[in-house]
Amino acid sequence: MKKLRFLLSLTNDDNDYQIEQASGARRVATKLGVDLEIVYAGNDGILQSQQLLASIQSSTAPRPDAILLEPAGSTGLPQVARAATTAGIGWVVLNRDVDYVAELRRLYHVPVFAITSDHEEIGRIQGRQLAALLPGGGLVLYIQGPSESSAAKQRHLGTLEAKPETVQLRVLKAQWTEGSAYKAVNSWLRLSTSRDTQIAAVCAQDDSMAMGARKAFEECLSEQHELWQKIPFLGCDGLPKTGQDWIRRNLLAATVFIPPNAGEAMEMLMKSIETGGQPPDRTFTAAKSIPAVEALAEQTTRARAASR
């Protein structure tokens, strides 16, 4: 068998989850003996589409045998998916539920599938975390991903579903990066209308945005250090070297572990190519609360008892 070439398209290169996606994919590529090219879309769905079409339609560079992508825009790039599969290139969607997989699997004899997290369940986990940390309710500054991201929308819906009615969300938008969240929260904190707002917690849809929000609080409220230090910051992704480490260092109160799936997708892709069979059209990875929601509730109860 010839040496296979895979192309992995990620949303950006400065988010801890995306960085781990790339790292995990490189490890698996070495294990499988495949050539792997990684491109980054800069959170721009149009740029991502152009990058992939250039690779699919290239008359000089060899085409990839399969493309794996985490969509950067509001769609799963159905036209690009059709162009790839028409050209005999496998197509794998990461962390997005798309509606065209069944059709492409029926029409073309290449691997086509999706592997994703249940983003609404991730949001529900954060809602349950907020319930455990804020038994008395309160206003939560909620840092959501970009408006065009279906994952961001689904996580928001899940949080709204699971949080208590006594917990209210003030939503700010960012771009899955620490810098974008810092900018959004910094601007909000400097508004005159925000000065008297009592924030009970900060909940971000990923750990990097949670840390950006924390940095903004540290700079804008430096004279109220004792006050803002009591605010719990929640994130999402929960990778060992970032989110989980930040919990151990008391920089985050909680996170949601979402297993990176690029490496697993490559394993599934390789098996499909070798056997000629299709993987399941959609595979879910399981997310979990870190710490467990029950542990968060116990911590909150102990802290409240100690402060009396």
Kinemage of the C-alpha trace (Angstrom):
@kinemage 1
@onewidth
@group {chain A} dominant
@subgroup {mainchain}
@vectorlist {calphas} color= white
{ca met a 1} P 0.000 0.000 0.000
{ca lys a 2} L 1.254 3.494 -0.846
{ca lys a 3} L 1.992 5.889 1.996
{ca leu a 4} L -1.241 7.712 2.764
{ca arg a 5} L -1.550 11.490 3.054
{ca phe a 6} L -4.036 13.085 5.459
{ca leu a 7} L -4.862 16.789 5.681
{ca leu a 8} L -6.080 18.129 9.039
{ca ser a 9} L -7.785 21.537 9.046
{ca leu a 10} L -8.178 23.179 12.464
{ca thr a 11} L -9.913 26.405 13.434
{ca asn a 12} L -6.850 28.175 14.891
{ca asp a 13} L -3.420 27.609 16.369
{ca asp a 14} L -3.708 29.530 19.654
{ca asn a 15} L -6.427 27.634 21.519
{ca asp a 16} L -5.283 24.898 23.907
{ca tyr a 17} L -7.800 22.361 22.574
{ca gln a 18} L -6.804 23.004 18.956
{ca ile a 19} L -3.137 22.750 19.911
{ca glu a 20} L -3.800 19.368 21.537
{ca gln a 21} L -5.802 18.278 18.494
{ca ala a 22} L -2.730 18.941 16.360
{ca ser a 23} L -0.351 17.293 18.818
{ca gly a 24} L -2.507 14.169 19.134
{ca ala a 25} L -2.882 13.916 15.364
{ca arg a 26} L 0.898 14.092 14.874
{ca arg a 27} L 1.436 11.285 17.392
{ca val a 28} L -1.104 9.059 15.647
{ca ala a 29} L 0.294 9.916 12.199
{ca thr a 30} L 3.736 8.730 13.338
{ca lys a 31} L 2.205 5.555 14.758
{ca leu a 32} L 0.235 4.825 11.574
{ca gly a 33} L 3.028 5.783 9.197
{ca val a 34} L 1.013 8.383 7.289
{ca asp a 35} L 2.024 11.817 6.034
{ca leu a 36} L 0.073 14.518 7.849
{ca glu a 37} L -0.320 18.148 6.830
{ca ile a 38} L -2.010 20.542 9.268
{ca val a 39} L -3.490 23.878 8.208
{ca tyr a 40} L -5.141 26.515 10.384
{ca ala a 41} L -8.141 28.623 9.371
{ca gly a 42} L -7.674 31.602 11.685
{ca asn a 43} L -11.308 31.216 12.841
{ca asp a 44} L -12.377 32.101 9.291
{ca gly a 45} L -14.739 29.700 7.537
{ca ile a 46} L -14.173 31.310 4.136
{ca leu a 47} L -10.402 30.982 4.457
{ca gln a 48} L -10.825 27.368 5.547
{ca ser a 49} L -12.948 26.650 2.479
{ca gln a 50} L -10.341 28.250 0.209
{ca gln a 51} L -7.491 26.312 1.826
{ca leu a 52} L -9.262 22.986 1.392
{ca leu a 53} L -10.399 23.625 -2.181
{ca ala a 54} L -6.836 24.590 -3.115
{ca ser a 55} L -5.634 21.223 -1.848
{ca ile a 56} L -8.476 19.271 -3.486
{ca gln a 57} L -8.068 20.996 -6.860
{ca ser a 58} L -4.260 21.237 -6.936
{ca ser a 59} L -2.654 20.108 -10.192
{ca thr a 60} L 0.886 20.252 -8.798
{ca ala a 61} L 0.967 19.004 -5.199
{ca pro a 62} L -0.310 15.471 -4.528
{ca arg a 63} L -3.887 15.395 -3.270
{ca pro a 64} L -4.601 14.087 0.222
{ca asp a 65} L -6.226 10.684 0.574
{ca ala a 66} L -8.502 12.120 3.263
{ca ile a 67} L -9.368 15.441 4.868
{ca leu a 68} L -10.233 15.869 8.527
{ca leu a 69} L -11.604 19.226 9.560
{ca glu a 70} L -12.995 21.072 12.537
{ca pro a 71} L -15.249 23.650 10.855
{ca ala a 72} L -14.342 27.271 11.593
{ca gly a 73} L -17.535 28.836 10.242
{ca ser a 74} L -21.261 28.384 10.594
{ca thr a 75} L -21.473 25.358 8.286
{ca gly a 76} L -19.689 22.059 7.825
{ca leu a 77} L -18.630 23.159 4.308
{ca pro a 78} L -21.017 20.887 2.359
{ca gln a 79} L -19.852 22.114 -1.069
{ca val a 80} L -16.218 21.452 -0.173
{ca ala a 81} L -17.205 18.036 1.208
{ca arg a 82} L -18.852 17.169 -2.107
{ca ala a 83} L -15.812 18.378 -4.051
{ca ala a 84} L -13.537 16.222 -1.911
{ca thr a 85} L -15.593 13.044 -2.089
{ca thr a 86} L -16.187 13.492 -5.837
{ca ala a 87} L -12.390 13.555 -6.187
{ca gly a 88} L -12.102 10.319 -4.210
{ca ile a 89} L -10.912 11.981 -1.004
{ca gly a 90} L -12.220 10.792 2.355
{ca trp a 91} L -14.001 13.381 4.543
{ca val a 92} L -14.131 13.467 8.348
{ca val a 93} L -15.860 16.201 10.363
{ca leu a 94} L -14.662 16.879 13.903
{ca asn a 95} L -16.814 18.411 16.651
{ca arg a 96} L -19.724 19.312 14.407
{ca asp a 97} L -22.952 17.497 13.630
{ca val a 98} L -23.603 17.853 9.877
{ca asp a 99} L -26.584 16.676 7.844
{ca tyr a 100} L -24.876 15.661 4.604
{ca val a 101} L -22.891 12.626 5.796
{ca ala a 102} L -25.543 10.025 4.905
{ca glu a 103} L -25.908 11.347 1.355
{ca leu a 104} L -22.169 11.400 0.662
{ca arg a 105} L -21.740 7.904 2.094
{ca arg a 106} L -24.432 6.689 -0.279
{ca leu a 107} L -23.006 8.397 -3.368
{ca tyr a 108} L -19.252 7.969 -2.977
{ca his a 109} L -17.058 5.012 -2.040
{ca val a 110} L -14.730 6.844 0.346
{ca pro a 111} L -14.824 7.117 4.161
{ca val a 112} L -17.227 9.846 5.299
{ca phe a 113} L -18.141 10.263 8.964
{ca ala a 114} L -18.258 12.644 11.933
{ca ile a 115} L -16.807 12.342 15.410
{ca thr a 116} L -18.017 14.922 17.885
{ca ser a 117} L -18.793 15.792 21.440
{ca asp a 118} L -22.376 16.269 22.579
{ca his a 119} L -22.196 20.036 22.908
{ca glu a 120} L -25.605 20.407 24.530
{ca glu a 121} L -24.534 17.912 27.201
{ca ile a 122} L -21.328 19.895 27.725
{ca gly a 123} L -23.515 22.947 28.327
{ca arg a 124} L -25.713 20.973 30.712
{ca ile a 125} L -22.629 19.931 32.675
{ca gln a 126} L -21.670 23.594 33.049
{ca gly a 127} L -25.226 24.381 34.131
{ca arg a 128} L -24.987 21.710 36.837
{ca gln a 129} L -21.582 23.054 37.889
{ca leu a 130} L -23.105 26.516 38.322
{ca ala a 131} L -25.931 25.044 40.394
{ca ala a 132} L -23.378 23.359 42.677
{ca leu a 133} L -21.215 26.470 43.055
{ca leu a 134} L -24.068 28.978 43.418
{ca pro a 135} L -26.772 27.397 45.593
{ca gly a 136} L -28.137 30.868 46.281
{ca gly a 137} L -28.117 31.865 42.623
{ca gly a 138} L -26.609 35.029 41.200
{ca leu a 139} L -25.472 36.723 38.004
{ca val a 140} L -22.951 34.821 35.875
{ca leu a 141} L -20.770 36.446 33.248
{ca tyr a 142} L -21.014 33.884 30.444
{ca ile a 143} L -18.326 33.945 27.740
{ca gln a 144} L -19.715 32.308 24.604
{ca gly a 145} L -17.873 31.319 21.430
{ca pro a 146} L -18.504 33.058 18.093
{ca ser a 147} L -22.063 33.642 16.922
{ca glu a 148} L -21.647 31.464 13.829
{ca ser a 149} L -20.441 28.446 15.815
{ca ser a 150} L -23.047 25.712 16.243
{ca ala a 151} L -21.012 24.269 19.141
{ca ala a 152} L -21.232 27.615 20.945
{ca lys a 153} L -24.992 27.801 20.367
{ca gln a 154} L -25.550 24.219 21.536
{ca arg a 155} L -23.444 24.678 24.678
{ca his a 156} L -25.410 27.821 25.516
{ca leu a 157} L -28.711 25.982 25.085
{ca gly a 158} L -27.511 23.150 27.313
{ca thr a 159} L -26.441 25.568 30.038
{ca leu a 160} L -29.786 27.368 29.915
{ca glu a 161} L -31.548 24.015 30.222
{ca ala a 162} L -29.600 22.779 33.254
{ca lys a 163} L -28.900 25.905 35.310
{ca pro a 164} L -31.278 26.892 38.133
{ca glu a 165} L -33.692 29.747 37.481
{ca thr a 166} L -31.919 31.683 40.232
{ca val a 167} L -28.743 31.757 38.120
{ca gln a 168} L -28.871 34.441 35.425
{ca leu a 169} L -26.453 34.738 32.492
{ca arg a 170} L -24.935 37.934 31.106
{ca val a 171} L -23.577 36.797 27.728
{ca leu a 172} L -20.430 38.143 26.064
{ca lys a 173} L -19.051 36.811 22.764
{ca ala a 174} L -15.445 35.841 22.050
{ca gln a 175} L -13.495 33.760 19.508
{ca trp a 176} L -12.302 30.634 21.385
{ca thr a 177} L -9.053 32.386 22.378
{ca glu a 178} L -7.679 33.914 25.562
{ca gly a 179} L -6.987 37.230 23.851
{ca ser a 180} L -10.495 37.622 22.456
{ca ala a 181} L -12.100 36.855 25.837
{ca tyr a 182} L -9.739 39.247 27.606
{ca lys a 183} L -10.732 42.008 25.178
{ca ala a 184} L -14.472 41.345 25.532
{ca val a 185} L -14.435 41.182 29.341
{ca asn a 186} L -12.044 44.117 29.681
{ca ser a 187} L -14.379 46.282 27.583
{ca trp a 188} L -17.408 45.160 29.584
{ca leu a 189} L -15.761 45.806 32.965
{ca arg a 190} L -14.900 49.358 31.905
{ca leu a 191} L -18.536 50.223 31.174
{ca ser a 192} L -20.100 52.511 33.763
{ca thr a 193} L -23.117 50.187 33.907
{ca ser a 194} L -20.881 47.278 34.972
{ca arg a 195} L -19.332 48.943 38.013
{ca asp a 196} L -22.184 48.144 40.375
{ca thr a 197} L -22.965 44.720 38.895
{ca gln a 198} L -22.350 41.901 41.335
{ca ile a 199} L -20.882 38.951 39.440
{ca ala a 200} L -21.272 35.610 41.236
{ca ala a 201} L -19.229 33.542 38.741
{ca val a 202} L -17.593 33.641 35.333
{ca cys a 203} L -18.382 30.725 33.020
{ca ala a 204} L -16.591 30.405 29.683
{ca gln a 205} L -17.180 27.905 26.898
{ca asp a 206} L -13.508 26.987 26.888
{ca asp a 207} L -10.594 27.189 29.321
{ca ser a 208} L -8.555 29.675 27.311
{ca met a 209} L -11.469 32.140 27.319
{ca ala a 210} L -11.908 31.601 31.065
{ca met a 211} L -8.258 32.537 31.594
{ca gly a 212} L -8.637 35.588 29.365
{ca ala a 213} L -11.618 36.677 31.444
{ca arg a 214} L -9.621 36.125 34.647
{ca lys a 215} L -6.789 38.276 33.308
{ca ala a 216} L -9.265 41.079 32.552
{ca phe a 217} L -10.680 40.918 36.089
{ca glu a 218} L -7.166 40.959 37.551
{ca glu a 219} L -6.219 44.084 35.611
{ca cys a 220} L -9.469 46.043 35.806
{ca leu a 221} L -10.277 45.231 39.429
{ca ser a 222} L -6.744 45.268 40.857
{ca glu a 223} L -7.877 47.470 43.730
{ca gln a 224} L -10.657 44.994 44.591
{ca his a 225} L -8.371 41.967 44.658
{ca glu a 226} L -10.040 40.230 47.611
{ca leu a 227} L -13.471 40.682 46.061
{ca trp a 228} L -12.817 39.279 42.582
{ca gln a 229} L -10.578 36.485 43.910
{ca lys a 230} L -13.696 34.961 45.479
{ca ile a 231} L -15.406 34.684 42.080
{ca pro a 232} L -15.252 31.134 40.663
{ca phe a 233} L -14.097 30.865 37.053
{ca leu a 234} L -15.355 27.916 34.998
{ca gly a 235} L -13.977 26.697 31.703
{ca cys a 236} L -14.259 23.876 29.242
{ca asp a 237} L -11.898 21.433 27.448
{ca gly a 238} L -10.157 20.245 30.632
{ca leu a 239} L -6.867 19.183 29.085
{ca pro a 240} L -4.238 17.872 31.524
{ca lys a 241} L -1.613 20.556 30.876
{ca thr a 242} L -4.012 23.492 30.816
{ca gly a 243} L -7.522 23.276 32.283
{ca gln a 244} L -6.776 20.528 34.801
{ca asp a 245} L -3.514 22.208 35.798
{ca trp a 246} L -5.318 25.534 36.267
{ca ile a 247} L -7.753 23.810 38.620
{ca arg a 248} L -4.864 22.398 40.683
{ca arg a 249} L -3.438 25.943 40.887
{ca asn a 250} L -6.856 27.351 41.921
{ca leu a 251} L -7.077 29.528 38.811
{ca leu a 252} L -10.239 27.722 37.692
{ca ala a 253} L -12.952 26.297 39.927
{ca ala a 254} L -14.180 23.754 37.380
{ca thr a 255} L -13.872 22.627 33.785
{ca val a 256} L -15.432 20.070 31.460
{ca phe a 257} L -13.075 17.484 30.010
{ca ile a 258} L -13.662 17.037 26.267
{ca pro a 259} L -11.415 14.351 24.793
{ca pro a 260} L -9.479 15.579 21.741
{ca asn a 261} L -10.692 13.453 18.851
{ca ala a 262} L -8.429 14.139 15.842
{ca gly a 263} L -6.182 11.198 16.679
{ca glu a 264} L -9.118 8.842 17.216
{ca ala a 265} L -10.634 10.000 13.913
{ca met a 266} L -7.380 9.182 12.112
{ca glu a 267} L -7.375 5.692 13.626
{ca met a 268} L -10.952 5.159 12.424
{ca leu a 269} L -10.078 6.565 9.011
{ca met a 270} L -7.091 4.239 8.620
{ca lys a 271} L -9.147 1.192 9.578
{ca ser a 272} L -11.832 2.185 7.070
{ca ile a 273} L -9.298 2.542 4.252
{ca glu a 274} L -7.661 -0.789 5.099
{ca thr a 275} L -10.894 -2.768 5.389
{ca gly a 276} L -13.061 -0.938 2.868
{ca gly a 277} L -15.848 -0.568 5.440
{ca gln a 278} L -17.454 2.635 6.654
{ca pro a 279} L -17.191 3.644 10.334
{ca pro a 280} L -20.438 4.693 12.029
{ca asp a 281} L -21.731 7.881 10.432
{ca arg a 282} L -21.466 9.673 13.781
{ca thr a 283} L -19.488 8.879 16.928
{ca phe a 284} L -19.872 10.771 20.195
{ca thr a 285} L -17.042 11.261 22.681
{ca ala a 286} L -18.017 11.484 26.352
{ca ala a 287} L -17.421 14.688 28.325
{ca lys a 288} L -17.207 14.846 32.129
{ca ser a 289} L -17.101 17.429 34.896
{ca ile a 290} L -13.782 18.130 36.614
{ca pro a 291} L -14.131 18.073 39.574
{ca ala a 292} L -17.284 15.974 39.725
{ca val a 293} L -20.425 18.047 40.286
{ca glu a 294} L -20.996 16.277 43.638
{ca ala a 295} L -17.505 17.277 44.763
{ca leu a 296} L -18.152 20.891 43.778
{ca ala a 297} L -21.361 20.903 45.836
{ca glu a 298} L -19.512 19.502 48.844
{ca gln a 299} L -16.761 22.116 48.492
{ca thr a 300} L -19.353 24.874 48.362
{ca thr a 301} L -21.132 23.554 51.459
{ca arg a 302} L -17.862 23.368 53.403
{ca ala a 303} L -16.833 26.866 52.309
{ca arg a 304} L -20.176 28.354 53.325
{ca ala a 305} L -20.023 26.632 56.716
{ca ala a 306} L -16.472 27.883 57.341
{ca ser a 307} L -17.443 31.492 56.537
{ca arg a 308} L -20.196 31.633 59.148
